[in-house]
Amino acid sequence: MGVRRVREGFSLVELLSALGIVAALMAILMPVYLNTRRAAIRTVCISNLRQIGIAVRMYREDYQELPPYLSAIHTYLGDGRVFVCPADALQGQHAVADTLGDSLRLEGNFYLPTGVSYTYVPNWGIARLLGWWQAGPPYGEGKWGELTPLSECHWHWAKQFHPRWQTDRITGARGWVLILTLNGAVRRIRAETPPEAFSPELYH
């Protein structure tokens, strides 16, 4: 007669040890994964803004002025998804009422059914008040020439659109705003910076 072997399972101590190791690995790897994912999203967003900058330049060459709203350049791009930041929870589907009549600073899906995530600075009341842009169209040359902000992406710090972001930047903003300048470059500035204190010297 052969000897019957009994297969033993893991003990409670061994199970708890294994779970502890897995939990420790998750705690180490999760921030790395999240940072990598944020970086990938930011890269797509920067690419979108640069494409928008090129399209705006083409529009300016054709019409000798800036477009009246951001998605007016969509025929130069061909793909409406360029107007949508992957960090935007609503994927560009913002209601016009969210702008509180601020001349469609964030047009959402008012003109383009696929939606727009990026704000258009020439249509921002405070930007006109501070002299960044003239009331338009046409909007003029911009206070800082080619370094004047043209479009912004707030979705890397904000979870929802705030029509009066100039106030929220002072009280609750934390993070970076991506700014497309008139020359087509994409720069960063702290979201905490109020419009009154803005200067291209603050670009990163």
LOMAR-736635 format. One record per residue: residue number from 1; z, y, x of N, C-alpha, C in turn. Coordinates in nm, 2 decimals. Layout:
# LOMAR-736635
 num     nw     nv     nu    caw    cav    cau     cw     cv     cu
 NUM      Z      Y      X      Z      Y      X      Z      Y      X
...
END
This chain:
# LOMAR-736635
 num     nw     nv     nu    caw    cav    cau     cw     cv     cu
   1   0.00  -0.12   0.09   0.00   0.00   0.00   0.00   0.13   0.09
   2  -0.09   0.22   0.06  -0.09   0.34   0.14   0.02   0.44   0.10
   3   0.05   0.53   0.19   0.16   0.63   0.16   0.09   0.74   0.07
   4   0.16   0.77  -0.04   0.11   0.87  -0.13   0.16   1.01  -0.08
   5   0.06   1.10  -0.05   0.10   1.23   0.00   0.10   1.33  -0.12
   6   0.21   1.41  -0.12   0.23   1.51  -0.22   0.18   1.65  -0.16
   7   0.09   1.71  -0.23   0.04   1.84  -0.18   0.13   1.95  -0.23
   8   0.19   2.02  -0.13   0.28   2.13  -0.17   0.21   2.26  -0.19
   9   0.25   2.34  -0.28   0.20   2.47  -0.30   0.27   2.58  -0.21
  10   0.23   2.70  -0.24   0.29   2.81  -0.16   0.43   2.83  -0.21
  11   0.52   2.87  -0.12   0.66   2.90  -0.16   0.66   3.04  -0.21
  12   0.76   3.08  -0.28   0.77   3.22  -0.33   0.77   3.32  -0.22
  13   0.84   3.29  -0.11   0.84   3.38   0.00   0.70   3.40   0.06
  14   0.62   3.29   0.07   0.49   3.30   0.12   0.40   3.38   0.03
  15   0.41   3.37  -0.10   0.34   3.44  -0.20   0.37   3.59  -0.19
  16   0.50   3.62  -0.18   0.54   3.76  -0.17   0.49   3.82  -0.04
  17   0.49   3.75   0.07   0.44   3.80   0.20   0.30   3.83   0.19
  18   0.22   3.74   0.13   0.07   3.76   0.11   0.05   3.88   0.03
  19   0.12   3.90  -0.08   0.10   4.01  -0.17   0.14   4.14  -0.10
  20   0.24   4.14  -0.01   0.28   4.25   0.06   0.17   4.30   0.16
  21   0.11   4.19   0.23   0.00   4.22   0.32  -0.12   4.29   0.25
  22  -0.15   4.23   0.14  -0.27   4.28   0.06  -0.24   4.42   0.01
  23  -0.12   4.45  -0.03  -0.08   4.58  -0.08  -0.09   4.68   0.04
  24  -0.04   4.64   0.15  -0.04   4.73   0.27  -0.19   4.76   0.31
  25  -0.27   4.66   0.31  -0.41   4.68   0.34  -0.48   4.78   0.24
  26  -0.45   4.76   0.11  -0.50   4.85   0.01  -0.46   4.99   0.03
  27  -0.33   5.01   0.07  -0.28   5.14   0.09  -0.35   5.21   0.21
  28  -0.38   5.13   0.31  -0.45   5.18   0.43  -0.60   5.21   0.40
  29  -0.67   5.12   0.33  -0.81   5.13   0.31  -0.85   5.22   0.19
  30  -0.77   5.24   0.09  -0.81   5.31  -0.03  -0.83   5.46   0.01
  31  -0.75   5.53   0.08  -0.78   5.67   0.12  -0.91   5.68   0.20
  32  -0.94   5.58   0.29  -1.06   5.58   0.36  -1.18   5.57   0.27
  33  -1.17   5.48   0.17  -1.28   5.46   0.07  -1.30   5.58  -0.01
  34  -1.19   5.65  -0.05  -1.20   5.77  -0.14  -1.27   5.88  -0.06
  35  -1.22   5.90   0.07  -1.28   6.00   0.15  -1.43   5.98   0.18
  36  -1.47   5.85   0.20  -1.61   5.82   0.22  -1.69   5.85   0.10
  37  -1.63   5.81  -0.02  -1.70   5.84  -0.14  -1.72   5.99  -0.17
  38  -1.61   6.07  -0.14  -1.62   6.21  -0.16  -1.73   6.27  -0.07
  39  -1.73   6.22   0.06  -1.83   6.27   0.15  -1.97   6.24   0.11
  40  -1.99   6.12   0.05  -2.12   6.08   0.00  -2.17   6.17  -0.11
  41  -2.07   6.20  -0.20  -2.10   6.28  -0.32  -2.14   6.43  -0.27
  42  -2.06   6.48  -0.18  -2.08   6.61  -0.12  -2.22   6.62  -0.05
  43  -2.26   6.51   0.01  -2.39   6.51   0.08  -2.50   6.52  -0.02
  44  -2.49   6.45  -0.13  -2.59   6.45  -0.24  -2.60   6.59  -0.29
  45  -2.48   6.65  -0.32  -2.48   6.79  -0.37  -2.54   6.89  -0.28
  46  -2.51   6.88  -0.15  -2.57   6.97  -0.06  -2.72   6.96  -0.05
  47  -2.77   6.83  -0.06  -2.91   6.81  -0.07  -2.98   6.87  -0.19
  48  -2.91   6.86  -0.30  -2.96   6.92  -0.43  -2.97   7.07  -0.41
  49  -2.86   7.13  -0.36  -2.86   7.28  -0.34  -2.97   7.33  -0.25
  50  -2.99   7.25  -0.14  -3.10   7.29  -0.05  -3.24   7.28  -0.12
  51  -3.26   7.18  -0.20  -3.39   7.17  -0.27  -3.40   7.28  -0.37
  52  -3.29   7.32  -0.43  -3.30   7.43  -0.52  -3.33   7.56  -0.45
  53  -3.27   7.57  -0.33  -3.30   7.69  -0.24  -3.45   7.70  -0.21
  54  -3.51   7.59  -0.17  -3.65   7.59  -0.14  -3.74   7.62  -0.26
  55  -3.70   7.57  -0.38  -3.77   7.60  -0.50  -3.76   7.75  -0.54
  56  -3.64   7.81  -0.52  -3.62   7.95  -0.55  -3.71   8.03  -0.46
  57  -3.72   7.99  -0.33  -3.81   8.06  -0.24  -3.95   8.06  -0.28
  58  -4.00   7.94  -0.33  -4.13   7.93  -0.38  -4.16   8.02  -0.50
  59  -4.06   8.02  -0.59  -4.06   8.10  -0.71  -4.07   8.25  -0.67
  60  -4.00   8.29  -0.57  -4.00   8.43  -0.53  -4.13   8.47  -0.47
  61  -4.19   8.37  -0.39  -4.33   8.40  -0.34  -4.43   8.42  -0.45
  62  -4.42   8.34  -0.56  -4.51   8.35  -0.66  -4.50   8.47  -0.75
  63  -4.37   8.51  -0.78  -4.34   8.61  -0.88  -4.28   8.74  -0.82
  64  -4.25   8.74  -0.69  -4.19   8.85  -0.62  -4.05   8.89  -0.68
  65  -3.98   8.80  -0.74  -3.85   8.82  -0.79  -3.77   8.69  -0.81
  66  -3.65   8.70  -0.83  -3.57   8.58  -0.86  -3.59   8.53  -1.00
  67  -3.57   8.40  -1.03  -3.58   8.35  -1.16  -3.47   8.41  -1.25
  68  -3.50   8.42  -1.38  -3.40   8.48  -1.48  -3.28   8.38  -1.50
  69  -3.30   8.25  -1.48  -3.19   8.16  -1.49  -3.23   8.04  -1.39
  70  -3.13   7.96  -1.36  -3.15   7.87  -1.25  -3.26   7.76  -1.27
  71  -3.25   7.70  -1.39  -3.35   7.59  -1.42  -3.49   7.64  -1.44
  72  -3.51   7.77  -1.44  -3.65   7.82  -1.45  -3.74   7.77  -1.34
  73  -3.68   7.72  -1.23  -3.75   7.67  -1.12  -3.78   7.52  -1.13
  74  -3.75   7.46  -1.24  -3.76   7.31  -1.25  -3.90   7.26  -1.22
  75  -4.01   7.34  -1.25  -4.14   7.30  -1.23  -4.17   7.28  -1.08
  76  -4.09   7.35  -1.00  -4.11   7.34  -0.85  -4.04   7.22  -0.79
  77  -3.96   7.16  -0.87  -3.88   7.04  -0.82  -3.93   6.91  -0.88
  78  -3.96   6.90  -1.00  -4.02   6.78  -1.06  -3.91   6.68  -1.11
  79  -3.79   6.69  -1.06  -3.68   6.60  -1.10  -3.56   6.68  -1.14
  80  -3.53   6.67  -1.27  -3.42   6.75  -1.33  -3.28   6.71  -1.27
  81  -3.27   6.59  -1.21  -3.15   6.54  -1.16  -3.10   6.63  -1.04
  82  -3.19   6.70  -0.98  -3.15   6.79  -0.87  -3.05   6.89  -0.91
  83  -3.05   6.93  -1.04  -2.96   7.03  -1.09  -2.83   6.98  -1.13
  84  -2.80   6.85  -1.11  -2.68   6.78  -1.15  -2.60   6.74  -1.03
  85  -2.48   6.79  -1.01  -2.39   6.74  -0.91  -2.33   6.61  -0.95
  86  -2.33   6.51  -0.86  -2.26   6.38  -0.89  -2.11   6.39  -0.92
  87  -2.05   6.50  -0.87  -1.91   6.52  -0.89  -1.88   6.58  -1.03
  88  -1.98   6.63  -1.10  -1.96   6.69  -1.23  -1.94   6.58  -1.34
  89  -1.82   6.58  -1.40  -1.79   6.48  -1.49  -1.88   6.48  -1.62
  90  -1.93   6.60  -1.65  -2.01   6.61  -1.77  -2.16   6.60  -1.73
  91  -2.19   6.58  -1.61  -2.33   6.56  -1.56  -2.42   6.67  -1.61
  92  -2.38   6.79  -1.61  -2.46   6.91  -1.65  -2.46   6.93  -1.79
  93  -2.40   6.85  -1.88  -2.41   6.87  -2.02  -2.30   6.96  -2.07
  94  -2.31   7.09  -2.03  -2.21   7.19  -2.07  -2.26   7.27  -2.18
  95  -2.17   7.31  -2.28  -2.21   7.39  -2.39  -2.22   7.53  -2.35
  96  -2.32   7.60  -2.40  -2.34   7.74  -2.37  -2.22   7.82  -2.40
  97  -2.14   7.78  -2.51  -2.02   7.86  -2.55  -1.92   7.86  -2.43
  98  -1.93   7.76  -2.34  -1.83   7.75  -2.23  -1.84   7.87  -2.14
  99  -1.95   7.94  -2.14  -1.97   8.06  -2.05  -1.92   8.18  -2.11
 100  -1.87   8.18  -2.23  -1.82   8.30  -2.30  -1.91   8.42  -2.29
 101  -2.04   8.39  -2.30  -2.14   8.50  -2.30  -2.16   8.57  -2.16
 102  -2.12   8.50  -2.06  -2.13   8.55  -1.92  -2.28   8.54  -1.87
 103  -2.37   8.58  -1.96  -2.52   8.58  -1.92  -2.56   8.44  -1.87
 104  -2.51   8.34  -1.92  -2.55   8.20  -1.88  -2.53   8.18  -1.73
 105  -2.41   8.21  -1.68  -2.38   8.18  -1.54  -2.39   8.03  -1.52
 106  -2.33   7.96  -1.61  -2.35   7.81  -1.61  -2.43   7.78  -1.74
 107  -2.56   7.75  -1.72  -2.64   7.73  -1.84  -2.63   7.60  -1.91
 108  -2.57   7.50  -1.84  -2.56   7.37  -1.89  -2.69   7.31  -1.94
 109  -2.70   7.27  -2.06  -2.82   7.21  -2.12  -2.90   7.31  -2.21
 110  -2.87   7.44  -2.20  -2.93   7.53  -2.29  -3.08   7.54  -2.27
 111  -3.13   7.54  -2.15  -3.28   7.54  -2.12  -3.33   7.40  -2.08
 112  -3.25   7.33  -2.01  -3.30   7.20  -1.95  -3.22   7.09  -2.01
 113  -3.28   7.00  -2.09  -3.20   6.89  -2.16  -3.12   6.80  -2.07
 114  -3.17   6.78  -1.94  -3.10   6.70  -1.85  -2.98   6.77  -1.79
 115  -2.96   6.90  -1.82  -2.84   6.97  -1.78  -2.84   7.03  -1.64
 116  -2.75   7.12  -1.62  -2.74   7.20  -1.49  -2.59   7.20  -1.46
 117  -2.55   7.16  -1.34  -2.41   7.17  -1.30  -2.38   7.29  -1.22
 118  -2.48   7.36  -1.16  -2.46   7.47  -1.07  -2.46   7.60  -1.14
 119  -2.37   7.69  -1.10  -2.37   7.82  -1.16  -2.48   7.91  -1.09
 120  -2.52   8.01  -1.16  -2.62   8.11  -1.10  -2.55   8.24  -1.09
 121  -2.53   8.28  -0.96  -2.44   8.39  -0.93  -2.50   8.52  -0.98
 122  -2.64   8.55  -0.98  -2.69   8.68  -1.03  -2.65   8.70  -1.18
 123  -2.62   8.59  -1.25  -2.59   8.60  -1.40  -2.44   8.60  -1.42
 124  -2.36   8.62  -1.31  -2.21   8.62  -1.32  -2.17   8.77  -1.33
 125  -2.10   8.80  -1.44  -2.06   8.94  -1.46  -1.98   9.00  -1.35
 126  -1.89   8.93  -1.29  -1.81   8.99  -1.18  -1.89   9.01  -1.06
 127  -1.99   8.93  -1.04  -2.08   8.95  -0.92  -2.16   9.08  -0.94
 128  -2.21   9.11  -1.06  -2.28   9.23  -1.08  -2.18   9.35  -1.07
 129  -2.06   9.33  -1.13  -1.96   9.44  -1.13  -1.93   9.48  -0.98
 130  -1.92   9.38  -0.89  -1.89   9.41  -0.75  -2.01   9.45  -0.67
 131  -2.12   9.45  -0.73  -2.24   9.49  -0.66  -2.31   9.39  -0.58
 132  -2.28   9.26  -0.60  -2.35   9.15  -0.52  -2.49   9.15  -0.57
 133  -2.51   9.16  -0.70  -2.65   9.16  -0.76  -2.66   9.27  -0.86
 134  -2.77   9.33  -0.88  -2.80   9.42  -0.99  -2.81   9.35  -1.12
 135  -2.79   9.42  -1.23  -2.81   9.36  -1.36  -2.96   9.33  -1.37
 136  -3.00   9.21  -1.41  -3.14   9.18  -1.41  -3.18   9.10  -1.53
 137  -3.30   9.03  -1.52  -3.39   9.04  -1.40  -3.47   9.17  -1.40
 138  -3.52   9.22  -1.29  -3.50   9.16  -1.15  -3.36   9.20  -1.10
 139  -3.31   9.12  -1.01  -3.17   9.14  -0.96  -3.16   9.22  -0.83
 140  -3.27   9.26  -0.78  -3.26   9.33  -0.65  -3.26   9.24  -0.53
 141  -3.21   9.29  -0.42  -3.22   9.22  -0.29  -3.09   9.14  -0.26
 142  -2.98   9.18  -0.32  -2.85   9.11  -0.29  -2.77   9.19  -0.19
 143  -2.64   9.21  -0.21  -2.56   9.30  -0.13  -2.57   9.26   0.02
 144  -2.57   9.13   0.05  -2.57   9.09   0.19  -2.70   9.03   0.23
 145  -2.81   9.07   0.17  -2.94   9.02   0.20  -2.95   8.87   0.18
 146  -3.00   8.80   0.29  -3.02   8.66   0.28  -2.89   8.58   0.27
 147  -2.78   8.64   0.30  -2.65   8.57   0.30  -2.58   8.59   0.16
 148  -2.64   8.66   0.07  -2.58   8.68  -0.06  -2.57   8.55  -0.14
 149  -2.46   8.52  -0.20  -2.45   8.39  -0.28  -2.55   8.39  -0.40
 150  -2.62   8.28  -0.41  -2.72   8.27  -0.51  -2.68   8.16  -0.62
 151  -2.62   8.05  -0.57  -2.57   7.95  -0.67  -2.45   7.89  -0.61
 152  -2.36   7.83  -0.69  -2.24   7.77  -0.65  -2.22   7.64  -0.71
 153  -2.15   7.55  -0.64  -2.10   7.42  -0.70  -1.95   7.42  -0.69
 154  -1.88   7.41  -0.80  -1.73   7.41  -0.80  -1.68   7.27  -0.83
 155  -1.76   7.17  -0.84  -1.71   7.04  -0.89  -1.64   6.96  -0.78
 156  -1.63   7.01  -0.66  -1.56   6.94  -0.56  -1.41   6.98  -0.56
 157  -1.38   7.08  -0.64  -1.24   7.11  -0.66  -1.20   7.12  -0.81
 158  -1.29   7.16  -0.90  -1.26   7.18  -1.04  -1.30   7.06  -1.12
 159  -1.22   7.03  -1.22  -1.24   6.92  -1.31  -1.32   6.96  -1.44
 160  -1.31   7.09  -1.47  -1.38   7.14  -1.58  -1.42   7.28  -1.56
 161  -1.52   7.33  -1.63  -1.57   7.46  -1.61  -1.47   7.57  -1.67
 162  -1.44   7.67  -1.58  -1.36   7.78  -1.63  -1.44   7.90  -1.63
 163  -1.47   7.96  -1.75  -1.56   8.08  -1.76  -1.51   8.19  -1.67
 164  -1.38   8.21  -1.65  -1.32   8.32  -1.57  -1.27   8.26  -1.44
 165  -1.35   8.20  -1.37  -1.31   8.14  -1.24  -1.26   8.24  -1.14
 166  -1.30   8.37  -1.16  -1.25   8.47  -1.06  -1.10   8.48  -1.07
 167  -1.04   8.45  -1.19  -0.89   8.46  -1.21  -0.83   8.33  -1.16
 168  -0.89   8.21  -1.20  -0.84   8.08  -1.16  -0.84   8.06  -1.01
 169  -0.93   8.12  -0.94  -0.94   8.11  -0.80  -0.81   8.16  -0.73
 170  -0.75   8.26  -0.79  -0.63   8.31  -0.74  -0.51   8.23  -0.78
 171  -0.50   8.18  -0.90  -0.38   8.11  -0.95  -0.38   7.96  -0.93
 172  -0.49   7.90  -0.94  -0.48   7.75  -0.94  -0.59   7.68  -0.86
 173  -0.68   7.75  -0.80  -0.78   7.68  -0.72  -0.74   7.62  -0.59
 174  -0.78   7.50  -0.56  -0.75   7.43  -0.44  -0.87   7.35  -0.39
 175  -0.93   7.39  -0.28  -1.04   7.31  -0.23  -1.15   7.40  -0.19
 176  -1.28   7.35  -0.19  -1.39   7.42  -0.13  -1.50   7.44  -0.24
 177  -1.56   7.55  -0.24  -1.68   7.58  -0.32  -1.80   7.57  -0.23
 178  -1.91   7.50  -0.27  -2.03   7.50  -0.20  -2.12   7.62  -0.25
 179  -2.17   7.70  -0.15  -2.25   7.81  -0.19  -2.39   7.80  -0.13
 180  -2.49   7.82  -0.22  -2.63   7.83  -0.18  -2.66   7.98  -0.16
 181  -2.69   8.02  -0.04  -2.73   8.16  -0.01  -2.87   8.18  -0.04
 182  -2.91   8.31  -0.04  -3.05   8.35  -0.07  -3.15   8.29   0.03
 183  -3.11   8.27   0.15  -3.20   8.22   0.25  -3.21   8.06   0.25
 184  -3.14   8.00   0.15  -3.16   7.86   0.13  -3.05   7.77   0.20
 185  -2.96   7.84   0.28  -2.86   7.76   0.35  -2.74   7.73   0.25
 186  -2.67   7.62   0.28  -2.56   7.58   0.20  -2.43   7.60   0.29
 187  -2.34   7.68   0.24  -2.22   7.71   0.31  -2.10   7.67   0.23
 188  -1.98   7.68   0.29  -1.85   7.65   0.21  -1.76   7.77   0.22
 189  -1.68   7.78   0.12  -1.58   7.89   0.11  -1.46   7.84   0.03
 190  -1.34   7.88   0.07  -1.23   7.83   0.00  -1.23   7.88  -0.15
 191  -1.20   7.79  -0.24  -1.19   7.82  -0.38  -1.09   7.92  -0.41
 192  -0.98   7.93  -0.33  -0.88   8.02  -0.35  -0.92   8.17  -0.33
 193  -1.03   8.19  -0.27  -1.08   8.33  -0.23  -1.12   8.40  -0.36
 194  -1.06   8.51  -0.39  -1.10   8.59  -0.51  -1.23   8.66  -0.48
 195  -1.32   8.69  -0.58  -1.44   8.76  -0.56  -1.43   8.89  -0.49
 196  -1.32   8.96  -0.52  -1.29   9.09  -0.46  -1.28   9.08  -0.31
 197  -1.24   8.97  -0.26  -1.22   8.95  -0.11  -1.33   8.88  -0.05
 198  -1.44   8.85  -0.12  -1.55   8.77  -0.07  -1.62   8.85   0.04
 199  -1.66   8.77   0.15  -1.75   8.83   0.25  -1.82   8.71   0.32
 200  -1.94   8.72   0.36  -2.01   8.61   0.43  -1.94   8.57   0.56
 201  -1.85   8.66   0.61  -1.77   8.62   0.72  -1.67   8.51   0.70
 202  -1.65   8.48   0.57  -1.56   8.37   0.53  -1.63   8.24   0.52
 203  -1.76   8.24   0.53  -1.83   8.11   0.52  -1.79   8.01   0.63
 204  -1.79   7.89   0.60  -1.76   7.78   0.70  -1.89   7.70   0.71
END
